[in-house]
Amino acid sequence: MSEPLVTFEQDGAIGTITLRRPEKFNALDIPMLRALEAALDEAETASDVRVVLLRGDGKGFCAGGDVEAWAAMSAADFQVQWVRYGHRVFDRLARLRQPTIAVLSGHALGGGLELAAACDFRVAETQVKLGFPETSIGVVPGWSGTQRAVRRFGAQTVRRLALGGEVLLAAEALALGMVDRVVETGKGHAEAKAWAGKIAERGPLATEAAKLMIAVAEGEESAAAVEALASGFIALTGDLKAGVGAFKARQKPAFSRS
């Protein structure tokens, strides 16, 4: 059997999703996107996981979309199978219930930077480079680089990367607010894990609710977040228990607003 392209591992309250295509610097193709989506589903349903780390195997975090995977696609397939499906997976990451930390121990370029932007936090090692090189080969950032990245990093920063072709080192990215912490080479995972441990000590339900509320303010979530917060509140009330109990007993519920 071939090695898995993406893995999910749990260590106590911390889950780690690892991209495992080091020979391609973890460049994304359709099979990898599918594997990433499955790993995110696994993380979401791990009830005792409170923080999720996203990292890349080998020397790269993620080199973005594998050009060989999409170059031969028709325009219709490129739009639906590549761009729209990639958006779905990246949105899945951004909306994961747990806080997420991208561990940038290698370069994050193009789709790789878009992937990191979908996380709540980013820890970068000092040698890491970040950029949106897509226009240099005649395409545009297609997995939220001109949308989510603008909301999170600012329009002018994204202009410098996507239009001006600038590639930033970790220290420059820190100054612009693109990453949250910069550490020495080889220490990114340890720093992220220590930070995740501190986050995991906080109230899990309050942390998840706060993440949702921030996402609403940021424009990441709207109707779905409102319904999730309201449904979570209702699930804790006596009304739900009374209603479900009456339904099972085929009786009229006696609601008490408690």
C-alpha positions as CSV (number, residue, x, y, z in Angstrom):
1,M,0.0,0.0,0.0
2,S,1.1,3.5,-0.7
3,E,1.8,5.9,2.1
4,P,-1.1,8.3,3.0
5,L,-1.0,11.7,1.5
6,V,-2.4,13.4,4.6
7,T,-2.5,12.1,8.2
8,F,-4.3,13.0,11.4
9,E,-2.7,12.2,14.7
10,Q,-3.8,13.0,18.2
11,D,-1.7,13.7,21.3
12,G,-4.1,14.4,24.2
13,A,-6.0,17.5,23.4
14,I,-3.9,18.4,20.4
15,G,-4.5,17.0,16.9
16,T,-1.9,17.3,14.1
17,I,-2.7,17.1,10.4
18,T,0.4,16.5,8.3
19,L,0.7,16.9,4.5
20,R,2.9,14.1,3.4
21,R,4.1,14.7,-0.2
22,P,7.7,15.9,0.6
23,E,9.1,15.0,-2.8
24,K,6.8,17.7,-4.2
25,F,7.2,20.1,-1.2
26,N,3.6,19.1,-0.3
27,A,2.1,20.6,-3.5
28,L,-1.6,20.0,-3.6
29,D,-3.4,17.9,-6.2
30,I,-6.9,16.4,-6.2
31,P,-6.0,13.3,-4.2
32,M,-4.3,15.4,-1.6
33,L,-7.3,17.7,-1.3
34,R,-9.5,14.7,-0.8
35,A,-7.2,13.4,1.9
36,L,-7.0,16.8,3.6
37,E,-10.8,17.0,3.6
38,A,-11.0,13.6,5.2
39,A,-8.4,14.5,7.9
40,L,-10.4,17.7,8.7
41,D,-13.5,15.6,9.2
42,E,-11.6,13.3,11.5
43,A,-10.3,16.2,13.5
44,E,-13.8,17.8,13.7
45,T,-15.3,14.6,15.2
46,A,-12.5,14.0,17.7
47,S,-14.5,15.4,20.6
48,D,-11.5,15.6,23.0
49,V,-9.2,17.5,20.5
50,R,-9.2,21.2,21.4
51,V,-6.5,22.6,19.0
52,V,-5.4,21.4,15.6
53,L,-1.9,21.9,14.1
54,L,-1.4,21.9,10.3
55,R,2.1,21.1,9.1
56,G,4.1,19.8,6.1
57,D,6.4,16.8,6.0
58,G,10.0,17.5,4.8
59,K,11.4,20.8,3.8
60,G,8.2,22.6,2.7
61,F,5.0,23.5,4.3
62,C,3.1,23.6,1.1
63,A,4.3,24.8,-2.4
64,G,0.7,25.5,-3.4
65,G,-1.3,23.8,-6.2
66,D,0.7,21.2,-8.3
67,V,0.8,22.8,-11.7
68,E,1.0,19.4,-13.4
69,A,-2.3,18.5,-11.8
70,W,-4.3,21.3,-13.4
71,A,-2.4,22.5,-16.4
72,A,-4.0,20.0,-18.8
73,M,-7.6,20.5,-17.4
74,S,-10.3,22.0,-19.6
75,A,-11.6,25.5,-18.5
76,A,-14.7,23.9,-17.1
77,D,-12.9,21.2,-15.2
78,F,-10.4,23.8,-13.9
79,Q,-13.2,25.9,-12.5
80,V,-15.2,23.1,-10.9
81,Q,-12.8,20.3,-10.1
82,W,-9.9,22.5,-9.2
83,V,-10.9,26.0,-8.0
84,R,-14.3,25.3,-6.5
85,Y,-13.3,22.0,-4.9
86,G,-10.1,23.6,-3.4
87,H,-12.3,26.4,-2.0
88,R,-14.6,23.8,-0.4
89,V,-11.6,22.2,1.4
90,F,-10.0,25.4,2.4
91,D,-13.4,26.7,3.8
92,R,-13.6,23.4,5.7
93,L,-10.3,24.2,7.3
94,A,-11.3,27.8,8.1
95,R,-14.5,26.7,9.7
96,L,-13.1,23.9,11.8
97,R,-14.6,24.2,15.3
98,Q,-11.2,24.0,17.0
99,P,-8.6,26.8,16.8
100,T,-5.9,25.9,14.2
101,I,-2.2,26.7,14.0
102,A,-0.3,26.5,10.7
103,V,3.3,25.4,11.4
104,L,5.4,27.0,8.7
105,S,8.7,25.1,8.8
106,G,9.1,25.4,5.1
107,H,8.0,27.9,2.4
108,A,4.3,28.8,2.0
109,L,3.7,29.9,-1.6
110,G,0.6,30.4,-3.6
111,G,-2.0,27.8,-2.5
112,G,0.3,27.0,0.4
113,L,0.0,30.6,1.7
114,E,-3.8,30.4,1.1
115,L,-3.8,27.2,3.2
116,A,-1.9,28.9,6.0
117,A,-4.3,31.9,5.8
118,A,-7.2,29.6,6.5
119,C,-5.8,28.8,9.9
120,D,-6.3,30.9,13.0
121,F,-2.6,31.3,13.8
122,R,0.7,30.9,12.0
123,V,4.1,30.0,13.5
124,A,6.9,30.5,11.0
125,E,10.6,29.5,11.2
126,T,13.0,32.2,10.3
127,Q,14.0,30.8,6.9
128,V,10.5,30.6,5.6
129,K,9.4,32.5,2.5
130,L,5.8,33.6,1.8
131,G,4.3,34.8,-1.5
132,F,1.7,34.7,-4.2
133,P,3.6,33.9,-7.4
134,E,0.6,32.9,-9.5
135,T,0.6,35.9,-11.9
136,S,4.1,35.1,-12.9
137,I,2.7,32.0,-14.8
138,G,-0.4,33.7,-16.0
139,V,-2.9,32.6,-13.4
140,V,-4.4,34.3,-10.3
141,P,-4.7,33.2,-6.6
142,G,-7.8,30.9,-6.8
143,W,-8.2,29.5,-3.3
144,S,-9.1,32.7,-1.4
145,G,-5.8,34.5,-1.8
146,T,-7.6,37.7,-3.0
147,Q,-10.5,37.2,-0.5
148,R,-9.7,35.6,2.9
149,A,-6.0,36.7,2.7
150,V,-7.1,40.3,2.1
151,R,-9.4,40.1,5.2
152,R,-6.7,38.6,7.3
153,F,-3.6,40.3,6.0
154,G,-4.9,43.5,4.5
155,A,-5.4,44.5,0.8
156,Q,-2.1,46.4,0.4
157,T,0.0,43.4,1.7
158,V,-1.8,41.1,-0.8
159,R,-1.2,43.6,-3.6
160,R,2.5,43.6,-2.9
161,L,2.5,39.8,-3.1
162,A,0.0,39.1,-5.9
163,L,0.6,42.1,-8.1
164,G,4.2,43.1,-7.2
165,G,5.5,39.6,-6.9
166,E,7.2,40.2,-3.6
167,V,8.4,37.2,-1.6
168,L,8.6,37.9,2.1
169,L,10.8,36.3,4.7
170,A,9.3,35.3,8.0
171,A,10.5,38.4,9.9
172,E,8.9,40.7,7.2
173,A,5.7,38.7,7.4
174,L,5.6,39.1,11.1
175,A,5.9,42.9,10.8
176,L,2.9,42.9,8.5
177,G,0.8,40.6,10.7
178,M,0.9,37.7,8.3
179,V,2.4,35.4,10.9
180,D,2.0,35.5,14.6
181,R,5.4,34.1,15.8
182,V,8.8,33.6,14.3
183,V,11.2,31.0,15.7
184,E,14.6,29.5,14.8
185,T,14.9,26.9,12.1
186,G,13.7,23.5,13.5
187,K,11.7,24.9,16.4
188,G,8.4,25.6,14.7
189,H,6.6,22.5,15.6
190,A,7.7,22.6,19.3
191,E,6.6,26.3,19.5
192,A,3.2,25.6,17.9
193,K,2.6,22.6,20.2
194,A,3.5,24.6,23.3
195,W,1.1,27.4,22.2
196,A,-1.6,24.8,21.4
197,G,-1.2,23.4,24.9
198,K,-2.0,26.8,26.4
199,I,-5.0,27.3,24.2
200,A,-6.2,23.8,25.1
201,E,-6.3,24.7,28.8
202,R,-9.0,27.3,28.2
203,G,-12.7,26.5,28.2
204,P,-13.3,24.5,25.1
205,L,-16.9,25.5,24.5
206,A,-16.2,29.2,25.2
207,T,-13.1,29.0,22.9
208,E,-15.2,27.5,20.0
209,A,-17.9,30.1,20.5
210,A,-15.4,32.9,20.5
211,K,-13.9,31.6,17.3
212,L,-17.3,31.6,15.7
213,M,-18.1,35.1,16.8
214,I,-14.8,36.5,15.6
215,A,-15.4,34.7,12.2
216,V,-18.8,36.5,12.0
217,A,-17.2,39.9,12.6
218,E,-14.4,39.1,10.1
219,G,-16.9,38.0,7.4
220,E,-15.8,34.4,7.4
221,E,-19.1,33.1,8.8
222,S,-22.6,34.5,8.8
223,A,-25.9,32.5,8.7
224,A,-24.2,29.2,9.5
225,A,-22.5,30.6,12.6
226,V,-25.7,32.2,13.9
227,E,-27.5,28.9,13.6
228,A,-24.6,27.0,15.2
229,L,-24.5,29.3,18.2
230,A,-28.3,29.3,18.6
231,S,-28.5,25.5,18.3
232,G,-25.7,25.0,20.8
233,F,-27.5,27.2,23.3
234,I,-30.8,25.4,22.7
235,A,-29.1,22.0,23.2
236,L,-28.3,23.0,26.8
237,T,-31.8,24.0,27.7
238,G,-34.6,22.0,29.4
239,D,-36.9,22.8,26.4
240,L,-34.9,20.5,24.2
241,K,-35.0,17.7,26.7
242,A,-38.7,18.1,27.2
243,G,-39.5,18.3,23.5
244,V,-37.4,15.2,22.6
245,G,-38.7,13.2,25.6
246,A,-42.3,14.1,24.7
247,F,-41.7,13.1,21.0
248,K,-40.4,9.7,22.0
249,A,-43.3,9.2,24.4
250,R,-45.8,10.5,21.8
251,Q,-47.0,13.1,24.3
252,K,-47.5,16.8,24.3
253,P,-44.3,18.5,25.6
254,A,-44.4,20.6,28.8
255,F,-42.0,23.4,28.2
256,S,-40.7,25.4,31.1
257,R,-38.2,27.9,29.6
258,S,-35.4,26.5,31.8
